[in-house]
């Protein structure tokens, strides 16, 4: 009987210790704001379709507001470089809260911005990275890469956003 009492007491002390330490564990971080997965896929598909209509083999990346990749789609025949380009454009737009095509213009007169962009080889300021916003708040970004002419990448990204903009929350 003493052995059972000892074991029960030990279990009780372990439970008390675990409960006390549970207070030290931080609460889970809520997910970042971003497009719902179904809307991210729909936007990416719309961007691919827009570029496909122009015979452009592109890749599309959609990110949430924390830079987490929600979806990457690559057209049949798209290059690995286009995948990297689409991700770099989306990451760059999100990091600098601006369209990558606009950043291309700004770096010509803003040395500090040019240095920040040059410091990260993953950033890509060619046109094709656009922000996803809801009521002025950035909730993510979309990047398109691989078209012959980055202005086509940007037009396709804009088509993707247009497809879902009124349903973003």
Secondary structure, 3 states (H helix, E strand, C coil): CHHHHHHHHHHHHHHHHHHHHHCCCCCCCCCCCCCCHHHHHHHHHHHHHHHHCCCCCCEEEEEECCCCEEEEEECCCCCHHHHHHHHHHHHHHHHHCCCHHHHHHHCCCCHHHHHHHHCCCCCCCCCCEEEEEECCEEEEEEEEECCCCHHHHHHHHHHHHHHHHHHCC
